[in-house]
């Protein structure tokens, strides 16, 4: 895959890395790719999905995201499944009981089970958030309960790490290369960009995701800004969401007015 973000990663802060497993896991990435490509989960095109998965891992590493071992294990699993599907199917009567099983079957079972638990957990969280805001008398509880499913359906849609990475990649790809003039500030740090984002959100209730990125500042600034945003989302100072399906990604405060330095001190406290 041609690297759409190639700027020379040596200039990035080598010591700063975002741990990927603190956001999502390998099954989340597979489900994201299946949803993005509108794939039937029971009939995964393993060759195409393996290539996209490996391309995605390369992109995440380039963005200085620390890819946990589980992602590499899943990559090996996908390659193994792909190799098994390339082998001719044996029809001997002596084959093992499971010899004719689709090599993808176990992966599909894992994905369906994970998806089921993830959706159930998300629903419980949403219900908990709604009930925390209910202070009605007992006589009204039944009425509130009856309205709850509709309110949940209308709730904003929170973005995943992979949604944000896709949106960021689209911004870079849509920007003509000639628009990039690499002028790197003397002190370009993730913490500075975190404070920049927090300052923006002090004066605006919500801002579009794309408004954080100014192509003329150069790809290095874009990447460090994106890393700063990911860190703020990880420590839950910023929320990324869509007000409606397929709508623009918005960023809002999930905190009292603070700075990146305050967040860092909180992170280091025992």
JORA-V186972 format. One record per residue. N is the residue number from 0. RES is the residue in one small letter. SS is DSSP state (H for helix, E for strand, - for the rest). BURIAL is I if it has 9 or more other ideal C-beta (glycine too) atoms within 8 Angstrom, else O. Layout:
# JORA-V186972
N_RES_SS_BURIAL / N_RES_SS_BURIAL
This chain:
# JORA-V186972
0_x_-_O / 1_x_-_O / 2_x_-_O / 3_x_-_O / 4_x_-_I / 5_x_-_O / 6_x_-_I / 7_x_-_O / 8_x_H_O / 9_x_H_O / 10_x_H_O / 11_x_-_I / 12_x_-_O / 13_x_-_O / 14_x_-_O / 15_x_-_I / 16_x_-_O / 17_x_E_I / 18_x_E_I / 19_x_H_I / 20_x_H_I / 21_x_H_O / 22_x_-_I / 23_x_-_I / 24_x_-_I / 25_x_H_I / 26_x_H_I / 27_x_H_I / 28_x_H_I / 29_x_H_I / 30_x_H_I / 31_x_H_I / 32_x_H_I / 33_x_H_I / 34_x_H_O / 35_x_H_O / 36_x_-_I / 37_x_-_O / 38_x_-_I / 39_x_-_O / 40_x_-_I / 41_x_-_O / 42_x_-_O / 43_x_-_I / 44_x_-_O / 45_x_H_I / 46_x_H_O / 47_x_H_O / 48_x_H_I / 49_x_H_I / 50_x_H_O / 51_x_H_I / 52_x_H_I / 53_x_H_I / 54_x_H_I / 55_x_H_I / 56_x_H_I / 57_x_H_I / 58_x_H_I / 59_x_H_I / 60_x_H_I / 61_x_H_I / 62_x_-_I / 63_x_-_I / 64_x_E_I / 65_x_E_O / 66_x_-_I / 67_x_-_I / 68_x_H_O / 69_x_H_I / 70_x_H_I / 71_x_H_I / 72_x_H_I / 73_x_H_I / 74_x_H_I / 75_x_H_O / 76_x_H_I / 77_x_H_I / 78_x_H_I / 79_x_H_O / 80_x_H_I / 81_x_H_I / 82_x_H_O / 83_x_H_O / 84_x_H_I / 85_x_H_O / 86_x_-_O / 87_x_-_O / 88_x_-_O / 89_x_-_O / 90_x_-_O / 91_x_-_O / 92_x_-_O / 93_x_-_O / 94_x_-_O / 95_x_-_O / 96_x_-_O / 97_x_-_O / 98_x_-_O / 99_x_-_O / 100_x_-_O / 101_x_-_O / 102_x_-_O / 103_x_-_I / 104_x_H_O / 105_x_H_O / 106_x_H_I / 107_x_H_I / 108_x_H_O / 109_x_H_I / 110_x_H_I / 111_x_H_I / 112_x_H_O / 113_x_H_I / 114_x_H_I / 115_x_H_O / 116_x_H_O / 117_x_H_I / 118_x_H_O / 119_x_H_O / 120_x_H_O / 121_x_H_O / 122_x_H_I / 123_x_H_O / 124_x_H_O / 125_x_H_I / 126_x_H_I / 127_x_H_O / 128_x_H_O / 129_x_H_I / 130_x_H_O / 131_x_H_O / 132_x_-_O / 133_x_-_O / 134_x_-_O / 135_x_-_O / 136_x_-_O / 137_x_H_O / 138_x_H_O / 139_x_H_O / 140_x_H_O / 141_x_H_O / 142_x_H_O / 143_x_H_I / 144_x_H_O / 145_x_H_O / 146_x_H_O / 147_x_H_I / 148_x_H_O / 149_x_H_O / 150_x_H_I / 151_x_H_I / 152_x_H_O / 153_x_-_O / 154_x_-_O / 155_x_-_O / 156_x_E_O / 157_x_E_O / 158_x_-_I / 159_x_-_I / 160_x_H_I / 161_x_H_I / 162_x_H_I / 163_x_H_I / 164_x_H_I / 165_x_H_I / 166_x_H_I / 167_x_H_I / 168_x_H_I / 169_x_H_O / 170_x_H_I / 171_x_H_I / 172_x_H_O / 173_x_H_O / 174_x_-_I / 175_x_-_O / 176_x_H_O / 177_x_H_O / 178_x_H_O / 179_x_-_I / 180_x_-_O / 181_x_-_O / 182_x_-_O / 183_x_-_I / 184_x_-_O / 185_x_-_O / 186_x_-_O / 187_x_-_I / 188_x_-_O / 189_x_H_I / 190_x_H_I / 191_x_H_I / 192_x_H_I / 193_x_H_I / 194_x_H_I / 195_x_H_I / 196_x_H_I / 197_x_H_I / 198_x_H_O / 199_x_H_I / 200_x_H_I / 201_x_H_O / 202_x_H_O / 203_x_-_O / 204_x_-_O / 205_x_E_O / 206_x_E_I / 207_x_E_O / 208_x_H_I / 209_x_H_I / 210_x_H_O / 211_x_H_I / 212_x_-_I / 213_x_-_O / 214_x_H_I / 215_x_H_O / 216_x_H_O / 217_x_-_I / 218_x_H_I / 219_x_H_I / 220_x_H_I / 221_x_H_I / 222_x_H_I / 223_x_H_I / 224_x_H_I / 225_x_H_I / 226_x_H_I / 227_x_H_I / 228_x_H_I / 229_x_H_I / 230_x_H_I / 231_x_H_I / 232_x_H_I / 233_x_H_I / 234_x_-_I / 235_x_-_O / 236_x_-_I / 237_x_E_I / 238_x_E_I / 239_x_E_I / 240_x_E_I / 241_x_E_I / 242_x_-_O / 243_x_-_O / 244_x_-_O / 245_x_-_O / 246_x_-_O / 247_x_-_O / 248_x_E_I / 249_x_E_I / 250_x_E_I / 251_x_E_I / 252_x_E_I / 253_x_-_O / 254_x_-_O / 255_x_-_O / 256_x_-_O / 257_x_-_O / 258_x_-_O / 259_x_H_I / 260_x_H_O / 261_x_H_O / 262_x_H_I / 263_x_H_I / 264_x_H_O / 265_x_H_O / 266_x_H_O / 267_x_H_O / 268_x_-_O / 269_x_-_O
